[in-house]
Amino acid sequence: MTSQTTVDKTGPADEAPAASGPAPAEGLRGHPWFTLITVAVGVMMVALDGTIVAIANPAIQKDLGATFADVQWITNGYFLALAVTLITAGKLGDRFGHRQTFLIGVVGFAAASGAIGLSDSIAFVVAFRVLQGLFGALLMPAALGLLRATFPAEKLNMAIGIWGMVIGASTAGGPILGGVLVEHVSWQSVFFINVPVGILAVVLGAVILTDHRAKNAPRSFDVLGIGLLSGAMFCLVWALIKAPEWGWGAALTWSFLGISVLGFALFAFWENRVSEPLIPLALFRSVPLSAGVVLMVLMAIAFMGGLFFVTFYLQNVHGMSPIDAGLHLLPLTGMMIVGSPLAGALIGKTGPRVPLAGGMAFTAVAMFGISTLETDTGSGLMSIWFGLLGLGLAPVMVGATEVIVGNAPMELSGVAGGLQQAAMQIGGSLGTAVLGAVMASKVDNDLAGNWAEAGLPKLSPAELDQAAEAVQVGAPPVAPGTPPEIAAKITDVAHDTFISGMSLASLVAAGVAVVAVFVAFLTKRGANAEAGAGVGHI
């Protein structure tokens, strides 16, 4: 189905002094490029926190005595809060102003970060991570809304490309910065660093950003839709996380999965009938847009899920310090930073299909390579696979906004931008949950047999469960006072079992990336991305 909507170049969601585009800025206030710098500082803070915590997870687990499931929720709680509230946050920005929404998000995010650093229990860490995600959700669509309102149409794609590069570089740079902070300061400093960054973003925002509100702002909010989507997502991720404990065939597991499916179905039913839907389902009539959303979910599953285990592999199996682990991920970071502008230029010339399909193919090969890592694999071989992973992810990070926003009508480009980010956060949460479940299941299946084959004393069911929790993060369950020869055997069993679990999880991630290759061929450059204005197609 095709519809056409003619709009002014700033898009109908934001007021403009004239139909030809935003008025020229006088001084700093409202200057497009200074606006980009300002929102980039806030977006960088949110994107960085998506991965910087991964390198701190082992230290948090040891310091606070957290379980494997607790560590998962440090990541899942953040991603889930972001994913569920991004679209709603975009509508809040349209209704109350993107500048106000952005500044509230910055203040709340920085405050929640400081509270995490002061926390002395894993429950508080997870709770404030959820709050951090909620405020982070206010930042992302507001940043895109501010760019749309301040940049003329012919330069908007360039601004969005740089915005995407900031997200990609921040996401990739998280492990390195996290390694430096965890090793030389503390795991708390990973969160404290957001406080001065947040203050900088607030000062810049107060001086530079101008207020932009939607002309036809919604007078009501889809409260029921928000509740249905939130409930469905929670039940899905909770079932995936708890399935190793409950059993994949358990009635409780399938009950939560069934409630999740029902929640998604009721959400879709309601969205077709409410006057101000949370997500206008008409967006998904566009095959390229839908493919772009699915591609973002699949990419994040492979990337975020895989990275979760790689940090434990480097630190707990290879015995690296946090900073050494971060440096070993430098090829991934470097290739994403170098590959992002190259991917943007290539997508601009050829369109997104081939670069996105090629990127996901590289990702699949890289994840297959990571599945072959052993306890004694050298740094050179690891660098090849990590670098290839970064090279594969760059086109998807940069091209996703063009594919999704470009294929949406201009009047819905803000919602589409929030949808793009929501897809990435949902994928990250699902990736951690799904691959974590694969790891837990593999460890549970193999540990008892490996333990017996090594000639170690038999463990009670409770002791075996406790040992499995440690092995799931690559930590040998060696009790104090254990003789050195027995400790060495336990360490070998723990590492071998962890490697087998990580290998299977990486193969699953590679399979997800292969599926994404075919999805990428359904994408195309949208009319809005090509022309910068005028006509949107669905």
N, C-alpha and C positions, 0 to 999 in steps of 0.2 A: 504494500500500500504506500502511496506517495502523497505527500502534502507539501505545500510551499508556503513559506512565511517570509515576508519582506520586513526587515527591521533596520534600524539605524546601526551604525558600525560598532557602537559600544554594546549592542544587545539591549533588548527591551527590559532586561532585569535591572538595569542600572540607569539612573537619570544622567542625561548629558545636556550640555547647554545647547547643542545643535545636532541636527541629524548627521552631520558630516563627521562627528567624533568628539572627543573631549576637548575642552578649551585648553589653549596653551597654558602651562603652569607658570606662575610668577614666583620666582625664588624656589625655596625648598618645598613649600607646601604644595602637595599634589604633583610634584615632578615625577614623571613615569619611572625613570631609572632609579631615582632615590627611593621611590615606592617599592620597586623590585628589590633593592638592597634591604629595605626594612622588613618586608615580608619574608625574604630569604633567611634572615636571622631567626625569625620565629619558626619557620618551617624546618630549618636546619636542626633546631633544638628538638622538635618532635621526631623527625626522621632518624636523628642520631640515637635517640633513646630506644628506637626499635631494635637496634643491634648492639649498642654499646653495653647493654646489660648482659648480653650473652657471655661476654668474656668475664663478667663479674659473678656469674651464677655459681661457679664452684666455690668461690670465696664466701659468698652469701650462705651457701648450703653448709659449709663447715662452721662458719661463725655462729649461725643461728640454729644449727642442728636441724635443718630442714630435710624433708623427704623428697624423693624424686618427683612426686605429684605436686608438692609445694613449689619446687623450682619451676615446674611447667606452668603453674599458675602465675608466677611472676611475669612470664611472657604472655600467657593466654589472657590473663585479666586485662592487661594493657591493650593488646590487639582487639580483644572482644569489645571493650568499652569504646575504642576508636571506631570499629566497624559498625556497631549498632547505632551510634549517634551521629555519624558524619552527615548523612542526608538531612536529619533533623537540624543539625547545626547550620547547614547551608540555608535552610529556610529561615532560621532565626536571624542570620545575617541579612537576608533579603528584607525581613520585616523590621528589624531594629537598627540596621546599619552595619556594614562590614567592618568599619573602623572600630566601633564599639565592641563588636563581637571578637575581633582579633585581639584587642587590648585586654579584654576580660580573659580570653583564653591564655594569653601570655602570662598574666599575673597568676591565674589559677594553676597553670602548669608549673611555673617556677616555685610557687608555694608548696604544691604537692611534692615536688622533687626534694625540697628542703626537708619536708616532713618524713620522707622515706629515709633520708640520711640520718635522721634522729631516731628512727625506729629501732627497738631492741627485740622485736619478735617478728617471725615470718608472717603472722597474721596481719600485723600493721603494714608490713612491706607490701603484701598483696593488696590490701585495702587501699592504700595510697597510690599504688600502681593503677588501680581501676580509676581512681579520681584523676590521676594524671592523664589517663587515656580520654576521659570525658572532656577535660579542658583542652587537650590536644586536638580533639575533634572540632572544637570551635575555630582553631587556627587554620586548618587546611582549606576548607571551602571559602573562608573569609579572605584568605590570601589570594586565591584564584579570582574571587569576586572583585577585589581591589585592583588586580592587574587588568581585568576586563574593563573596568570603569576608567582607568587612567591611561591605558595605551591605545593609540589609534589602531584601527583594524590591520593596517599593513605591517605593523610591528608587533602585533599581539602574539603571533606564532613564535617569533623569536623570543619574546619574554617568557612564554610558556615553556619553550625548550630549555631556557636557562633555569627556570623554576624546576623543571624535571631533573636537570643535571645536579642541582643542589640537593634534591632528594636522593638521587642515586649516589652521589659522592658522600653524603652524610651517612647513608645507610651502610655503604661499604667501609667508610672510615671509622665507624663505631668500634670495631674490635681492636684497632691499633690504639686509639685514644684510651679505650677502656683498659687495655693492657698496661699502658704507662701509668694511669691513675691507680689501678688496683695494686700494682707492684710497688710503686714509689710513694703512694699516699695511703689509700684504703678503698674498700669497695664503696664506702659511703661517699667518697669524693666523686664517683661516677654520677651521683645525683646532685651533690652540692654545686657542681659546675654549672648546672642550669640556672642557678640563682643569679649570678652576675650576667649571664647571657640574656636572661629574661629582663633584667633591669635595663640592659642596653636596648633591647627590642622595644620596651615601653617608652624609653626616652626618645628613640628615633620615631616611634609611632606617634607620639604626642606632637612632635615637631613637624613631621613630614606628611603623615596620612591625612586624607580628606574624607569626609563622610559621604557615603553612597548608599542610597536606599532604593529598593525596587519601586517602580511606579505603581504597579498593581500588587502590592504586598498582600500575602494571605492574611485574612482576618481570623482564621482559626487554624488549629494544628491537629493533625491526624493522630490523636492520642491513642486510639485503639490500634491503629496501624503500628505505631511505635511499640506498644505492648506486645502485639502478636509477633513482630519481627524479633524483638529482644528475647521473648520467651522461646521462640523456635531456635534461635541461634544458641542460646544457653543450653537447651536440652540436647542439641546436637553435639556440641563440644564436650559437655559433661559426660554424655554417653561414651564418647570416644576415649576420654581420659580414664574413666572408671571401668571400661570394658576388661582390661587385663586383670583387674581385681575381682570383678563380678563374674567374668567369663563372657566370651563373645556370644555364646548361645543362651545366656541367662535371660530369664523373663524380664528382669529389671533393666538390662541393657536394651533389649528390644522395646520395652515400654517407653523409655526416654527417646529412642529413635523414632518410634511411632508418633509420640506427642510432637516431636520436632517436625515430622512430615505434615501432620495435621495442622500445626501452627503455620507452616509456610503456605499450605493450601488455603487456610482461612485468611491469611494475609493477602494473597492474590485475589481472593473473592471480594474482600473488603475494599481493596485498592481500586477495583473496577467500579465501585459504587459511591465512594466518598467524593465530595466536591473538591477537597484540597488533599489529594493523596500524598503520602510520604514519598513514594516513588511512582511517578506516572508510568504505568505499565506499557503505554503506547510507545515509550522509548525502545522497547525490546522488539518492536516490529522491524527495526533496522537490524538485518543480519550482521553487517560489519560491526555495529555498536555492541550487539550481544556477544559476538565473537571476541571483541576487545575486552569486555568484562570477564568472560570465561578465561581468556588468556592471562589476564592479571591474576586471577585466582590460582590457576595452575602454576604460573611462574612463582608466586609467593609460596605455595605449598612446597615446591622443590627447593627453593632458596632458603627460606626461613627454617623449614624443617631440617634441611641438611646442615645448615650452619649451627643449629642447636647442638648437634652431636659432635661436630668437628672441634668445637672449643673444648669439650670434655676429652676428646681423643688426644688433643695436643697437650693438655695440662695433666690429665690423670694417667694416661697411658705412656706418653713420651716424657712425662715429668717436667714439662717446660714451665717456666714462670709465666705469669699473665702477659708481661711485655713481650717475651719471646714468642708466645702463642700469637699475639697481635702482629708481630713482625713476620711470622710465617704466613699470615693471611695478607701480607702486603701485595703479593701478585694479584690477588682477587681485587683488592682496593684499587691498585694502580690501573689495572685493565678496565675497571668500571669508569674511573675518572678519565682515562685517555680515550676509551671506547665510546663514551657518551657523546661528545661533540662529533666524532667521526660517524657514529650511528645517526645522529641528527641530520648531518649533511647528506648521508646516503639515503635516508628516508625521504628527505626533501627532493632528491633527484629521481628516485626510482619508485617511490611509494612505499608503504609499510610492509607489504606481504613478504617479499623475499628477505629483507633484513630481519623481520620478526621470526620467520620460520627458520632462518639460518641461526639466529641467536638461540632459539629453543633447541635446535639440533646440537649446537655447541654445549648447551647446558646439559642435555641428555648424555653426551659423551663424557663430560666432566663428572657428572654424578656416577656414571658407570666406573670411571677411573677411581673415584673416591671409594667406591665399594671394594676395590682391590687393595686398599691400604692395609698394611700389617703392622704388628707391634714394632718392627724394626725398619719400616720404610724410611728412606732418606729424605732430606729436605728438598733435594732437587726434583724428585718425582712428585712430591706433594705440591711443589710450586707450579709444576706444569698443569696439574688438574685444577688448582685454585685459580691460576691465571686464565685458563680456558673457561672456567665458570664465570669469572668477571667479564670476559669478552662476550660470552653468550647472554648475560643478563643486561648489558648496557643498552642494546636496541630496544628491549622490552620496557625498561625503565623510562627511556626518553620518548619512545613512540606511542606509549599507551594513551597519554592525554590527547594527542592528535587524533588517534583512531576513535576514541570514545567521544570526546567533546566535538570533534570535527564532524561526526556523523549524527549529532543531535541537532535539533532546531536551535537557533541562536537563543530563543527565549527560554530554553531549557538547558543551556550550556553550564550554568552553575550547578544544577542538579546532576548533570552528567559528570562534572568534575568531582563532585562529592562521591558519586557512584564509582568512579575510577579508583579513588583512594580507599573507599569502603571495600572494594573487591580485593585490593592488595592486603588490607588488614585482615579480612576474613580468611584469605588464603594463608596468611602467616599464622593465624590462630589454628586453622585446620591442619596446616602442615606440621606444626609442633605436636598437635594432638594425635593426628593419624600416625606419623612416623614414631612418635613416642609410644603409641600403642603397639606398633610393630616391634619396636625395640624391646618393650617389656614382655611381650608374648614370646619372643625368641629367647630372651634370657631365662624366662620361667621354664621353657621347654628344655633348654640345654644345660642349665647350671648343675642340676642334680647329677646328671650323667657325667659331665666333665669332672665334677668334684669326686665322684666315685672312681673314675678312671685314673685320677691322679693319686689314688690311695690315701686320700685324706679322711679323717674321722667323720663318720656319718652325722649329719645334722638333723635336728628335729624339724618338723614342719615350720614352727615359728622361727627357728634359727635360719632355715633356708629362705624364708620370706625376707628376713632382715638382710641376709647376705645378698639376695637378688636386688634389693633396693640400692645397695652400694654398687653392685656390678653394673646396674643400668646407667650409671654415670662414669663407669670406668675405674671406680675406686676399689681396691682390694679390701675385703672385710677381714683384716688382720687384727686380732685382739691383742691388747698389751700383754707382753710377756711371752708371746708365741716364739718358739725356737726359730732361729734364722732359716734352717732348711725347710721347715713347715711353712714359714712366712713366704719363702720364695715360691713354693708350690702354689700356695693360695693366690699369690700375685699373678703367676702364669695363668692359672685357671680363670681368674677374674678378667684379665686382659684379653685372653683368647675368646671368652664368652662375650665380652663387650664388643670385640671386633666382629664376631659373627652377627651380632644384632645390628651394629652400625652398617655392615655390609648389606644386610637384607633391607634395612631402611633406605639406604642409598639406592639400591636397585629399584625400590618402589618409587623413589623420587625421580629416577631416570625414566621409568615408565610413564610417570605423569608428564615429564617434559616431552616425551615422544608424542603423546596425545596432543600436547600444546602445539607441536609443529604443524599438525594438520589443521588445528583451529586457526593458526596464524594465516593460513591461505584463504580464510573467509573474511579477513579484514581488508579494508581499503581506505584510502584517504577520503575524508568527507568533503562535501562541498564547502563547508565553512572553513576548513583548513586550507583549501585551495584558493578560495576567493577572498577569505578574510571577512566576508559580510554577505548580506543580501539574501541568500537562499539556504534553507536547511532542509534536508531530505530525511524522511522516515518512510 
